[in-house]
Amino acid sequence: MKPKQIKGNARIGVFSASSPVSATVPIRYERGVQYLESKGFQVINGSLYGKQEAYRSGTIRERADEFNQLLYREDVPILMAAIGGNNTNSILPYIDYDYLKQHPKIIIGYSDTTALLLAVYAKTGLVTFYGPAVASSFGELPPFVDWTFESFHRMMRGTLSLPYSYEMPAVWTDEFLNWSEQDRSKKPNENDWICVSPGLCRGRLIGGNLNTMEGFFGTEYMPQIQSGDILLLEDSLKDACTVERSFSLLKLAGVFERAGGIILGKHEKFDDNGTGKAPYEILLEVLGDTKLPILADFDCCHTHPMLTVPIGVNVTLDAGNKKVVLMESPFAND
């Protein structure tokens, strides 16, 4: 199942499924809202806007209700995360999947929102979007925010010529600046995608933030990994010890034996624990004798800029030539 592509100046409903960023860092959140509105979108804040309950935006039921309330609004075709967090998995049993089956919408976010994106896909078959969030992505300063928006907007408008080959951004950044005090653009790094293991494969794209997936892996809310699926895996602020554990979970569950290929996103502020190893080198050790096409440092993750990628559609991965190609539209035909 696919959502309809947007037409005209669409409304974006913003949900806070975990962290209360609109309350804790309002300057960052409001900058994201203002940026989207400057581009012609109308932002509709959810019921938890400006609210905080310690580490979260509200109780489990309040967070689920906020999402459902935005879902029921016929005038809001896009539901976008305010930011990620740690506890989106808590709301999964309370989402109105039956309503969503009858009224498909564009649902977009990343990081902890992986739980919601994959649960929606698993329960309804609706294509979702691993892409920017209001505060963390659109609250960034130019030029990185502009490049993130360009990818998002091109995807939402459905103006991509298929097959569509993602272009590697010329530069990227994961520089840390205090969000409440940031008054300059972050320092750019020269970009490069890394061919870890060459090979060509085509399959359904499934994945997101690996650490988040561990919070609902093996449940009815995690899509079953099928033969030939291409895995999108990314993480942020983790160390080598944690990354090895996460990759090994997939190994032990037989996921890598079914997968057709792997796309690793850039790992924001990775701590190698003194090993000198990059995440993809740890992955190779975990894989052992399992051989797959692998492309690393893809720009769909916690770094800037961020490319928008649909979950549940067919893509081609040509790791040797460092290409990720979208093979089908993520939107329903009119």
C-alpha positions in Angstrom: 0.0 0.0 0.0 1.3 3.4 -0.9 0.2 7.0 0.2 -0.8 9.7 -2.3 1.8 12.2 -3.2 1.2 15.7 -2.0 -0.2 18.5 -4.1 0.0 22.2 -3.4 1.0 23.6 0.0 0.3 20.6 2.2 -0.1 20.5 6.0 2.4 18.6 8.1 1.1 17.2 11.4 4.0 16.9 14.0 3.9 14.2 16.6 6.2 13.7 19.6 6.3 10.0 20.1 9.2 10.1 22.6 11.4 13.0 23.4 9.8 16.4 24.3 12.0 18.6 22.1 9.4 21.3 21.6 9.6 21.9 25.4 13.3 21.2 26.1 14.9 23.0 23.1 12.1 25.3 21.8 14.5 27.4 19.8 15.6 24.5 17.7 12.0 23.2 17.2 10.6 26.6 16.3 13.4 27.1 13.8 12.4 23.9 12.1 8.8 24.9 12.0 9.6 28.3 10.6 11.8 26.8 7.9 9.1 24.4 6.7 6.6 27.2 6.7 9.0 29.4 4.7 8.9 26.7 2.0 5.1 26.8 1.8 4.1 24.0 4.2 1.7 24.6 7.0 2.8 23.0 10.3 0.1 21.6 12.7 1.5 21.0 16.2 0.2 17.8 17.9 -1.5 17.9 21.3 1.9 17.3 23.1 3.5 20.5 21.7 5.4 22.3 24.4 4.7 19.5 27.0 7.1 17.4 29.0 6.9 14.6 31.5 10.5 14.1 32.6 12.3 12.2 29.7 9.3 12.0 27.5 6.6 14.2 26.0 3.7 12.4 27.7 2.4 9.1 28.9 2.4 6.2 26.6 -1.3 6.6 25.8 -1.0 10.4 25.5 1.7 9.9 22.9 -0.3 7.3 20.9 -3.4 9.5 21.1 -1.5 12.5 19.7 -0.5 10.4 16.7 -4.0 9.0 16.2 -5.6 12.4 16.5 -3.3 13.8 13.7 -4.0 10.6 11.7 -7.8 11.3 11.9 -7.5 14.8 10.4 -8.4 14.6 6.7 -6.7 17.9 6.1 -3.2 16.6 7.2 -1.6 14.4 4.6 1.9 14.2 6.2 2.7 13.1 9.7 6.3 14.0 10.7 8.2 13.3 13.9 9.4 16.3 16.0 12.5 14.3 16.8 13.4 10.7 17.9 14.1 9.6 21.5 14.1 6.2 23.1 10.6 5.0 23.7 8.5 5.1 20.6 8.2 1.3 20.8 5.9 1.8 23.8 3.1 3.3 21.7 3.0 0.6 19.0 0.1 -1.4 20.5 -2.2 1.7 20.6 -1.8 3.0 17.0 -5.0 2.8 14.9 -3.6 0.6 12.1 -7.1 -0.3 10.8 -7.9 3.4 10.2 -4.5 3.8 8.5 -5.3 1.0 6.1 -8.3 2.9 4.9 -6.7 6.3 5.0 -3.0 6.0 4.1 -0.8 9.0 4.8 2.8 10.0 4.4 4.6 9.1 7.7 8.2 10.3 8.0 11.0 10.5 10.6 14.2 8.7 11.6 16.1 7.4 14.6 13.7 6.2 17.3 10.8 6.8 14.9 12.1 3.7 13.2 9.8 1.8 15.6 6.7 3.5 14.2 7.7 3.4 10.6 8.4 -0.3 10.6 5.4 -1.1 12.7 3.1 0.7 10.3 4.6 -1.1 7.4 4.4 -4.5 9.2 0.8 -4.1 10.3 -0.6 -2.3 7.1 1.8 -2.7 4.3 2.0 1.1 3.9 5.2 2.5 2.5 6.8 4.9 5.1 9.7 7.3 4.8 13.0 7.2 6.6 13.8 10.9 6.5 14.0 14.2 8.3 12.4 15.3 11.5 11.2 18.8 12.4 13.7 19.9 15.1 16.8 17.8 14.4 16.7 18.1 10.6 14.9 21.3 9.7 16.1 23.1 12.8 19.6 22.9 11.3 21.2 26.0 9.7 22.1 26.4 6.0 23.5 25.1 3.8 22.9 21.6 5.3 19.2 22.1 6.0 18.7 23.2 2.4 20.2 20.0 1.0 18.1 17.9 3.4 15.0 19.8 2.3 15.8 19.4 -1.4 15.8 15.6 -1.0 12.7 15.6 1.1 10.8 17.9 -1.2 11.7 16.1 -4.3 10.5 12.8 -2.8 7.2 14.3 -1.5 6.4 15.9 -4.8 6.9 12.7 -6.7 9.0 14.4 -9.3 11.7 11.8 -9.4 12.4 10.2 -12.7 12.5 6.4 -12.2 14.8 4.6 -11.9 16.2 7.3 -9.6 19.9 7.2 -8.5 20.6 8.9 -5.3 23.3 11.5 -5.6 26.0 11.6 -3.0 26.2 15.0 -1.2 29.5 16.8 -1.8 30.1 17.4 1.9 28.6 16.2 5.2 28.9 17.0 8.9 28.4 15.5 12.4 30.0 18.5 14.2 28.3 18.9 17.6 27.1 22.4 18.5 24.7 23.2 21.4 21.3 23.5 19.9 20.2 26.3 22.2 23.3 28.4 21.2 24.1 27.4 17.6 24.5 30.5 15.5 26.7 29.3 12.6 26.7 26.5 10.1 28.6 23.3 11.0 32.0 22.6 9.5 31.8 20.4 6.4 33.7 17.2 5.7 34.6 16.0 2.2 32.2 13.1 1.4 32.6 9.6 0.2 30.5 6.5 0.2 32.5 3.3 0.9 32.3 0.1 -1.1 32.8 -2.5 1.6 31.9 -5.5 -0.5 31.2 -5.2 -4.2 28.1 -6.7 -5.8 24.8 -6.0 -7.4 21.4 -6.8 -5.9 17.8 -5.7 -6.1 15.2 -6.0 -3.3 12.8 -4.5 -0.9 14.4 -1.8 1.3 13.8 -2.5 5.0 15.5 -1.0 8.1 16.3 2.2 9.9 18.0 2.7 13.3 19.4 -0.6 14.5 19.5 0.3 18.2 15.8 1.2 18.0 14.9 -2.1 16.2 16.2 -4.0 19.2 13.3 -2.6 21.2 10.7 -4.5 19.1 12.7 -7.1 17.2 11.0 -10.4 16.9 7.5 -9.0 17.6 4.5 -8.5 15.3 5.6 -4.9 14.8 8.9 -5.8 13.1 8.6 -6.8 9.4 9.8 -10.3 8.6 13.0 -10.1 6.7 12.5 -11.9 3.4 15.0 -13.4 1.0 16.7 -10.7 -1.0 15.7 -7.8 1.2 18.2 -4.9 1.3 18.9 -3.8 4.8 19.3 -0.1 5.7 21.1 0.1 9.0 22.3 3.2 10.9 23.1 4.3 14.4 24.3 7.3 16.4 26.5 8.0 19.3 27.3 4.3 19.9 30.6 2.5 20.6 32.3 -0.5 19.0 31.1 -2.8 21.8 27.5 -1.9 21.3 27.7 -2.0 17.5 29.1 -5.5 17.6 26.3 -6.6 19.9 23.7 -5.1 17.6 25.1 -6.6 14.4 25.4 -10.0 16.2 21.7 -9.9 17.0 20.9 -9.9 13.3 23.5 -12.6 12.7 22.0 -14.9 15.4 18.5 -14.3 14.1 19.5 -15.4 10.6 18.8 -12.0 9.1 22.1 -11.8 7.2 21.5 -15.2 5.6 18.3 -13.9 4.1 19.4 -10.4 3.1 20.4 -9.5 -0.4 22.6 -6.6 0.6 23.4 -4.0 3.2 23.4 -0.2 3.2 25.1 1.3 6.3 24.4 4.9 7.1 27.1 7.2 8.5 27.5 6.7 12.2 27.4 10.1 14.1 30.2 10.5 16.6 31.2 6.8 16.6 33.4 5.7 19.5 35.7 2.9 18.3 36.7 2.0 21.9 40.4 2.3 20.9 40.1 -0.4 18.3 40.7 1.8 15.3 37.8 0.0 13.5 34.9 1.5 11.7 31.4 0.1 12.0 31.7 -1.7 8.7 34.8 -3.5 9.7 33.0 -4.8 12.8 30.1 -5.8 10.5 32.5 -7.8 8.3 33.9 -9.7 11.4 30.3 -10.5 12.5 29.3 -11.7 9.1 32.2 -14.2 8.9 31.7 -16.3 5.8 28.5 -14.6 4.8 29.1 -12.5 1.6 26.9 -9.7 0.7 27.1 -6.4 -1.3 27.7 -3.7 1.3 27.8 0.1 0.9 28.8 2.2 3.9 28.6 5.8 4.9 25.3 6.4 3.0 23.8 9.8 3.9 20.5 8.6 5.4 21.1 8.9 9.1 21.8 11.3 12.0 24.4 13.3 10.1 23.7 16.3 7.8 22.5 16.5 5.1 20.0 13.6 5.1 18.5 11.9 2.1 14.9 10.8 2.2 14.4 7.1 1.6 11.1 5.1 1.3 10.8 1.9 3.3 9.1 -1.0 1.6 9.9 -0.3 -2.0 12.3 -2.0 -4.4 15.8 -0.5 -4.8 18.9 -1.6 -6.5 22.2 -1.6 -4.6 25.4 -1.5 -6.8 28.0 -1.5 -4.0 31.0 -1.6 -6.4 29.9 1.6 -8.2 28.5 3.2 -5.0 25.0 3.5 -6.3 21.6 3.2 -4.6 18.8 3.3 -7.1 15.1 3.7 -6.4 13.3 1.4 -8.8 9.6 2.2 -8.1 7.5 5.1 -6.9 6.6 5.2 -3.2 3.3 6.8 -4.1 0.0 5.4 -5.3 -1.1 6.1 -8.8 -3.8 8.8 -9.1 
